[in-house]
């Protein structure tokens, strides 16, 4: 009986403590406020991180609930800041490379959403690569027969000049995956004697396979996936 009474008294004291303590100290329980990230945005942030880390693969479209999130990311300033940070890393790395005088130090850039869409960053700087003496190769999966001239015109129209060569997909590589096709092109460049110091792309398929070069740089792209 005494034991039961003591347990009951203990419960009453705990209840009184919980009731009085917040009033005495001004403590307020944690509640969701206007600065909290809502569940939808939190999911979309996690989804984009998964995409960029290549943990989410073979996705066809942006999840419907993330349309607005991705739109805000792309045009609201964060995408530009992310690109700017990566450009800084590329320039820092490039500036540490001692170039030989044989003209065979090379860099590979993807075209779509690496050169053309991010032209603001490349037109003035071109990553500082051409000025430093690198031979810059633009490697794209675009079809040479149908899009070759249009791609050349687009690059020139937007002021992207000074690169060594634009390489497009020919009939010999038709049907190959992006990884296989680009691996073979990079192999050919190395067989020509080029030393590939850097490789930049917005798709993981730009940066996978063989003959990747000394270092790769992945640009963000939550818009589409190329296997």
LINRA-V98585 format. One record per run of one state. SS is the DSSP state (@ for helix, = for strand, . for the rest). FROM is the first residue (numbers start at 0). TO is the last residue. If there is no record, write none. Layout:
ss,from,to
SS,FROM,TO
SS,FROM,TO
This chain:
ss,from,to
.,0,0
@,1,24
.,25,37
@,38,51
.,52,62
@,63,74
.,75,76
@,77,93
.,94,103
=,104,109
.,110,117
@,118,131
.,132,133
=,134,142
@,143,156
.,157,163
=,164,168
.,169,169
@,170,172
.,173,176
@,177,190
.,191,193
=,194,200
.,201,202
@,203,205
.,206,213
=,214,217
.,218,226
